[in-house]
Amino acid sequence: MSSLMEIQAGSGEPLYNIGVVSRMTGISMAALRAWERRYDFPESKRSVGGHRLYSERDIIRLRWVKQRVDGGMQTAQAIHALRHQEQTGQPILTEGTSDKRKQGLDEQFYALAKLESGVKPSYFASLRERLMVALINREPQSADEMLAEALALISPEGLMLGIIRSVLNEIGEQWEQGKINVATEHFATNYLRQRLMMWMVSSAPARGQHTILLACAPDEWHDGSLLILGALLRRRLWPVIYLGQAVPLQDLANFAQEANPSLMALIAMTEETVANLVDWNRSLPDVASKSRPIVGFGGRIFVEKPEWRLSVPGIYLGNTLEEGVSTIEKLLRS
């Protein structure tokens, strides 16, 4: 484990050529050249012959960034995070991190996803407003351009948690209040659903064998939060099977028997749909008797009316998407 103090104390003398650094960090020479060209990271020196030379401090910083990239972060975001922490004096954790330290690292990951380093809260608010306007006016090209601009500064996690989550909620509220019609609500919601699905299927290859099965309760058609949960988990490199909207319990039971997931997450948003989960153990008797897979549940109704948490068998995943991901990871790791 290396602290910020240890990184700062590391020798800054340029000693190692690019081949040695590549072997020491596990980063290819092509990637090292690309990182320097694109991000000016690290700021390597040059020998008399013009060859790159790296210091011990450069190697420690490169290892830190590689760990974040291996964990699902974008390279640019990991480098931004490192520089932000060096500027603010926050601790930097590297290999050998204990479970307790790793928990702190996970919390740090979510904090970065909510508010990216160097990006002001007002920028998030501006992006949310611009995206809402583009979708309500049925202008997908404008929405595409806005998201492309945002991804230059914000990670997909930050975009999902800081922008898309709020826009999905606002779209639903405007439809319920009669401010937008059904067609516009469907257009806007499906536009965002497609983007979330893209992030889910385009993430790095999953690791491990703890498959997570995600499904909405019977008759539950609002799956925006479930899609975000799935995309966040895939970005964290968990294997995810996404069943989506309105899954009948018997079909869920048959599918789970064949897929053999380690955990099932069931989502309900209203009292009408959460009522369908109260007796899920009758439709999935094998799951109930063997306690495998683990069954977790969540959704807006459990936040608005906490008493429903006592009526549904299983483990409550939490009030927010961040809590949901954290709870799922803790359950699977334990």
Residue, then its C-alpha position, 0 to 999 in steps of 0.5 A: m500500500s502506498s500513501l500520498m506522502e510515499i508517492q510524493a517522497g518517491s524519487g523523482e530522478p529519471l532512471y528507468n527506460i520505457g521497456v523497464v517501466s512497461r515490465m514493472t507496471g504491466i502497461s504496454m509501451a504503446a499505452l505509455r506513449a499514448w497516455e503521454r501524448r493524449y493526457d501528458f501523463p506521466e511527464s517523463k523526461r528525455s535522455v540525451g538520445g531522446h528516449r523516455l526516462y521515468s522516475e520511481r514516483d512515475i512508476i507508483r503513479l502509473r500503477w495507481v492509474k492502472q489499478r483504476v483502469d483495470g477496475g473499470m474506470q476510463t483512463a482519462q478519469a483515472i488520471h484526473a482522479l489521481r491529479h485531483q487527489e494529489q492536489t487536495g492531499q487525499p490518500i492514494l491507495t495501491e496494491g496490497t489494499s486491505d478489505k477495509r481500505k478497499q471499502g474506502l476506495d469503493e466509497q471514493f469511486y462512487a464519490l467520483a462518479k457523482l461529482e467528477s474532479g474539476v467539474k462544477p455542480s452547475y455544469f451537471a445542472s446545465l447538462r440535465e436541463r439541456l438534455m431535458v430540453a433536447l428530449i422533450n423537443r424530440e431532438p435526438q441529434s442535439a441529445d447525442e451531441m450533448l452526451a458526447e460533450a459530457l463524456a469528454l469530462i465525465s465518466p459514464e458513471g458520473l453521467m448515469l448518476g449525476i444526469i440520466r437518473s435525474v432526467l429519467n425521474e423528471i420525464g416521469e414526473q412531467w408525464e404524470q403531471g400532464k406536461i408531456n404526452v405519452a409519445t414524448e415520454h416514450f421517446a425520451t425514456n427509450y432514448l435514455r434506455q438505449r444509451l444505458m443498454m449500450w454501456m451495459v453491453s459495451s463494458a469490459p469483459a466481466r470477471g468472476q463467476h458471481t452472476i447477477l440476475l436483474a428483473c422488474a417485478p411482474d407488471e412493473w414496466h419502469d426499468g430505468s433505475l434497473l438499467i442504471l444498476g445493471a450498467l454500473l455493475r457491468r462497469r464494475l466488471w460483474p457478470v450481469i443477466y438483464l431480464g428487464q421489465a415485467v417478468p412473471l415469477q414463474d418465468l423468473a423461477n425457470f430462468a433462474q434454475e437454468a442460469n444459476p445466478s449468485l444473486m437476483a435483484l428484483i425492482a418494484m416502483t409502486e404499491e401495485t407492483v410491489a404487492n406481486l413480490v410479497d409471495w415470490n417465495r411461493s413461486l420460487p420454493d427452491v430459492a426460498s428453501k436453499s437461500r440461493p441465489i441471494v434475493g435482494f429487492g429495491g425501488r422507489i416504493f421502498v423509499e416512499k413507504p418503508e413498511w413494504r421492506l418488511s413484507v417482501p422476503g429477501i434483503y433490502l438493497g438500499n435507498t439509492l443506486e449507489e447503496g444498491v451496488s455497494t450492498i450487492e458487492k458486499l453480499l457477493r464478496s462475503 
